[in-house]
Every structure is written in C-alpha cells, then in structure tokens.
Amino acid sequence: MRNLIIGTAAALALGAGAAQAAPITYTDSFGLSTTELVGSLSVPQFDSSLGTLNSVSWSVNRIVDGVINVTNTSGSTQSGDAGTQVQFDLTNLSPGPFLWDLEFDTGLTVEANTGPLTLASGEATGPINVTGSELSSGTVPGSALGGLSSWIGSGNVGFDFATDTALVLRFGGGNVSADQSTQANIILDVTYDFTPDDPPGETVIPVPAALPLLATAIGALGVWRVRRKA
C-alpha cells in the first residue's frame, strides 16, 4: 500500500502575477488481490502552509477481476449468465460520511459478468475472464456544512474496508454448476484545490501592470545608449 502525490508544482513557482488556484492530488490503493480483502486507505489532510483550501474532490474506485467456469449438469440446453459479485463495505470514514457526500454508497456491490451463455446438456465453458468496476465521486465546496476544517491538518483522511464475494448463476432450468476465482482492488483519490499564499515579504506585481514598467525601462536604456555614442 502506498501514497502517491500528484500535483501541479509549477503553479507554486509562478514568479509574477497574482496567486492562482492550484490542485494537489493524493492517491492510495490496496492493489489487486485475491478476495476477501480487509484493510484501510488514507491520504494526508491538506497542509494549510500551502495556502487557502477552496474545495475538496474525492473518488473511490472499486475494481473486480475474475475467472468463472460454468457447467450445465441438466438433461437439456440451458441459457443464462453467471457473475462474481463483490460487496465493498466501507466503515470509519474520516471526515464523516456527510462531509464526503450524501450519495456516497458505503456498501456498493460490483458485479463482473460473463454475459449471455447457452450450454447444451453436459457442456462446460471456461475459464471466462470477467471484469467490473464502479466509481463513486464527489466535491466538497468551501460552503459545505461544517466547512473544510475537517480536511485540514497534519493527520489523514480515509476509511476502513472489507469485501464479501458471492457467485451468482441466472439459469432458468437449474442444475448448472460453476466455480470462480476473484481478485479485487479499491483506490482512493483526494484532490485539494487551493490558492497558494504569496511568499513573505514579496510584492506581487500583476503582469498587465508590469508591462508598462518594462517598456519604460527598455526605452530608457535605448536613450542612454544613443547619448553614450554621441
């Protein structure tokens, strides 16, 4: 498990012009592993020394990757489909769920499905590779209930998680057997949009105002060179 920091550092290095909004993104991923999964994901809170936090955007991506084998053990042709379902239960969200998003589903089930299958009596098929994913995302504005204070500090934000995997068969006639091998992953991304503070003691001159000063300086240099030649 690791944290990756992806930011637009160039926005912090602008020498002239007013401070501009800049995003910085933190990512934590469990990594594709055989179910069942139990763990936690977390990223750093926003460091207020970087500037003023304007909003927070987050996403949680749940991924399922598996293999299914299906056998028709009945005496007649069967049609249907099979799937591996993985429920991701998220607990101990910090900040609380209401700060993440009111629509945030903490018990979402992701299904990786074979698609339609037709099997003759005694026919087997597989291994069939199946994949599925679900993305939850949201944005917490500065005007959100409780503000953004819970996202600022020297600690972490994140959650605990656990999976529960099931095999689903949808064949009308019954007498169909299957087995599965399932892997899953969960990824947390948090992006802080902020306005960098001006460096202490530095006077920022907006670019439009600096252009006349530059033109005056160039003109004065030209006059000085002409007089020197004379």
C-alpha positions as CSV (number, residue, x, y, z in Angstrom):
1,M,0.0,0.0,0.0
2,R,1.4,3.4,-0.9
3,N,0.5,7.1,-1.2
4,L,1.3,8.9,-4.4
5,I,1.4,12.7,-4.6
6,I,0.5,14.2,-7.9
7,G,0.5,18.0,-8.1
8,T,0.9,21.0,-10.3
9,A,4.0,22.3,-8.6
10,A,4.5,24.8,-11.5
11,A,1.6,26.8,-10.2
12,L,3.5,27.4,-7.0
13,A,6.6,28.6,-8.8
14,L,5.0,31.5,-10.7
15,G,7.2,34.4,-10.1
16,A,5.0,37.2,-11.3
17,G,1.2,37.6,-11.3
18,A,-1.4,37.1,-8.6
19,A,-1.6,33.8,-6.8
20,Q,-3.5,31.3,-8.8
21,A,-5.5,28.2,-7.8
22,A,-3.5,25.0,-7.8
23,P,-4.6,21.4,-7.3
24,I,-2.7,18.7,-5.4
25,T,-3.8,15.0,-5.5
26,Y,-3.1,12.2,-3.1
27,T,-3.8,8.5,-4.1
28,D,-3.9,5.3,-2.0
29,S,-4.6,1.9,-3.5
30,F,-4.8,-1.6,-1.9
31,G,-3.6,-3.3,-5.0
32,L,-5.3,-6.1,-7.0
33,S,-5.5,-9.1,-4.6
34,T,-7.5,-12.3,-4.1
35,T,-10.7,-11.8,-2.2
36,E,-11.6,-11.4,0.6
37,L,-9.9,-8.1,1.3
38,V,-9.7,-6.3,4.6
39,G,-7.7,-3.1,5.1
40,S,-7.7,0.7,5.1
41,L,-7.0,3.5,2.8
42,S,-5.8,7.0,3.8
43,V,-4.2,10.1,2.4
44,P,-2.8,13.2,4.2
45,Q,-5.0,16.1,5.2
46,F,-4.4,19.4,3.5
47,D,-1.3,21.3,4.7
48,S,-2.5,24.8,5.5
49,S,1.0,26.2,5.0
50,L,0.5,25.6,1.2
51,G,-2.3,28.3,1.1
52,T,-6.0,28.6,1.4
53,L,-8.2,25.5,0.7
54,N,-11.0,26.2,-1.7
55,S,-12.6,22.8,-2.2
56,V,-12.0,19.0,-2.0
57,S,-12.8,16.5,-4.7
58,W,-12.7,12.8,-4.0
59,S,-13.3,9.5,-5.8
60,V,-13.4,5.8,-4.7
61,N,-13.0,3.3,-7.5
62,R,-13.8,-0.4,-6.8
63,I,-12.5,-3.0,-9.3
64,V,-13.3,-6.7,-9.7
65,D,-11.3,-9.1,-11.9
66,G,-12.1,-12.8,-12.0
67,V,-12.4,-16.1,-13.8
68,I,-15.6,-18.2,-13.9
69,N,-16.1,-21.8,-15.1
70,V,-19.7,-22.9,-15.8
71,T,-21.1,-26.5,-16.4
72,N,-24.6,-27.5,-17.5
73,T,-25.4,-30.6,-15.5
74,S,-29.1,-30.8,-16.5
75,G,-30.6,-33.0,-19.2
76,S,-31.5,-30.1,-21.5
77,T,-30.0,-26.9,-23.0
78,Q,-29.7,-24.0,-20.6
79,S,-29.4,-20.3,-21.3
80,G,-28.4,-17.6,-18.8
81,D,-25.4,-15.9,-17.3
82,A,-23.0,-16.1,-14.4
83,G,-21.3,-13.4,-12.4
84,T,-19.0,-12.8,-9.4
85,Q,-20.3,-10.2,-7.1
86,V,-18.1,-8.3,-4.6
87,Q,-19.6,-6.1,-1.9
88,F,-17.3,-3.4,-0.6
89,D,-18.2,-2.3,2.9
90,L,-16.6,1.0,4.0
91,T,-16.5,2.0,7.6
92,N,-14.9,4.6,9.9
93,L,-14.9,7.3,7.2
94,S,-12.9,10.3,8.3
95,P,-14.1,13.0,7.8
96,G,-17.7,11.7,8.5
97,P,-19.8,10.4,5.6
98,F,-21.9,13.6,5.5
99,L,-18.7,15.5,4.6
100,W,-17.8,13.1,1.8
101,D,-21.1,13.1,0.0
102,L,-24.8,12.4,0.9
103,E,-25.0,10.0,-2.1
104,F,-21.8,8.1,-1.2
105,D,-22.6,4.4,-1.1
106,T,-20.6,2.7,1.6
107,G,-21.9,-0.8,0.8
108,L,-21.7,-0.9,-3.0
109,T,-21.7,-4.2,-4.8
110,V,-19.7,-4.6,-8.1
111,E,-20.5,-7.5,-10.4
112,A,-18.2,-8.9,-13.1
113,N,-20.5,-10.8,-15.5
114,T,-19.9,-13.5,-18.2
115,G,-22.7,-12.1,-20.5
116,P,-25.3,-14.4,-22.1
117,L,-24.4,-18.1,-22.2
118,T,-26.1,-21.1,-23.9
119,L,-24.9,-24.5,-22.9
120,A,-26.1,-27.9,-24.2
121,S,-26.7,-30.7,-21.7
122,G,-23.4,-31.7,-20.1
123,E,-21.5,-28.8,-21.8
124,A,-18.9,-26.8,-19.9
125,T,-17.3,-23.5,-20.7
126,G,-14.4,-21.6,-19.1
127,P,-12.3,-20.2,-17.9
128,I,-14.2,-17.0,-18.7
129,N,-12.4,-13.7,-17.8
130,V,-14.8,-11.2,-16.2
131,T,-14.2,-7.6,-15.1
132,G,-16.3,-4.9,-13.5
133,S,-15.8,-1.6,-11.7
134,E,-17.9,1.2,-10.0
135,L,-16.7,4.7,-9.3
136,S,-18.1,7.0,-6.6
137,S,-17.1,10.6,-6.6
138,G,-18.0,14.0,-5.2
139,T,-16.9,17.5,-4.4
140,V,-16.9,19.3,-1.0
141,P,-17.1,23.1,-1.6
142,G,-16.0,25.6,0.9
143,S,-19.7,26.4,1.7
144,A,-20.4,22.8,2.8
145,L,-22.0,22.1,6.1
146,G,-19.2,22.2,8.7
147,G,-16.8,23.8,6.2
148,L,-13.5,22.3,5.2
149,S,-11.8,22.3,8.6
150,S,-12.0,18.5,8.9
151,W,-9.9,18.2,5.8
152,I,-7.1,20.4,7.1
153,G,-4.4,19.4,9.5
154,S,-1.4,17.1,9.9
155,G,-3.3,13.8,10.1
156,N,-5.0,11.6,7.5
157,V,-8.4,11.2,5.9
158,G,-9.7,7.8,4.7
159,F,-11.7,4.7,5.7
160,D,-11.6,1.0,6.6
161,F,-12.9,-1.5,4.1
162,A,-13.8,-5.2,3.8
163,T,-15.2,-7.3,0.9
164,D,-17.8,-10.1,0.7
165,T,-17.7,-12.2,-2.5
166,A,-20.5,-14.3,-4.0
167,L,-21.1,-16.3,-7.1
168,V,-24.4,-15.7,-9.0
169,L,-26.0,-18.0,-11.5
170,R,-29.0,-17.0,-13.6
171,F,-30.2,-20.1,-15.5
172,G,-33.9,-20.7,-15.6
173,G,-33.8,-24.5,-15.6
174,G,-31.4,-25.0,-12.7
175,N,-28.8,-27.8,-12.5
176,V,-26.0,-25.5,-13.5
177,S,-22.7,-25.5,-11.5
178,A,-19.9,-23.0,-11.5
179,D,-16.7,-22.0,-9.7
180,Q,-14.8,-18.8,-9.6
181,S,-11.5,-17.1,-8.7
182,T,-11.8,-13.5,-7.9
183,Q,-9.5,-10.6,-7.3
184,A,-10.4,-7.0,-6.3
185,N,-8.9,-3.6,-5.8
186,I,-10.0,-0.3,-4.2
187,I,-8.5,3.1,-5.0
188,L,-8.9,6.4,-3.1
189,D,-8.1,9.7,-4.8
190,V,-8.4,13.1,-3.0
191,T,-7.7,16.4,-4.7
192,Y,-7.3,19.6,-2.8
193,D,-7.9,22.8,-4.8
194,F,-6.2,25.7,-3.1
195,T,-4.9,29.2,-3.6
196,P,-1.2,29.5,-2.7
197,D,-0.1,32.2,-0.3
198,D,2.3,34.9,-1.5
199,P,5.8,34.4,-0.3
200,P,6.6,36.5,2.8
201,G,8.0,39.9,2.0
202,E,7.4,39.6,-1.7
203,T,5.4,42.3,-3.5
204,V,3.4,40.8,-6.3
205,I,3.0,42.9,-9.4
206,P,0.3,41.8,-11.8
207,V,1.6,41.1,-15.3
208,P,-0.6,43.8,-17.0
209,A,0.8,46.4,-14.7
210,A,4.4,45.3,-15.1
211,L,4.4,45.6,-18.9
212,P,4.5,49.5,-18.9
213,L,7.3,49.4,-16.5
214,L,9.2,47.1,-18.7
215,A,8.6,49.3,-21.8
216,T,9.8,52.3,-19.9
217,A,13.0,50.6,-18.8
218,I,13.7,49.5,-22.4
219,G,13.1,53.0,-23.7
220,A,15.4,54.5,-21.1
221,L,18.1,52.0,-22.0
222,G,17.9,53.0,-25.6
223,V,18.2,56.7,-24.9
224,W,21.3,56.0,-22.7
225,R,23.0,54.1,-25.4
226,V,22.3,56.8,-28.0
227,R,23.8,59.5,-25.7
228,R,26.8,57.4,-25.0
229,K,27.5,57.0,-28.7
230,A,27.1,60.8,-29.2
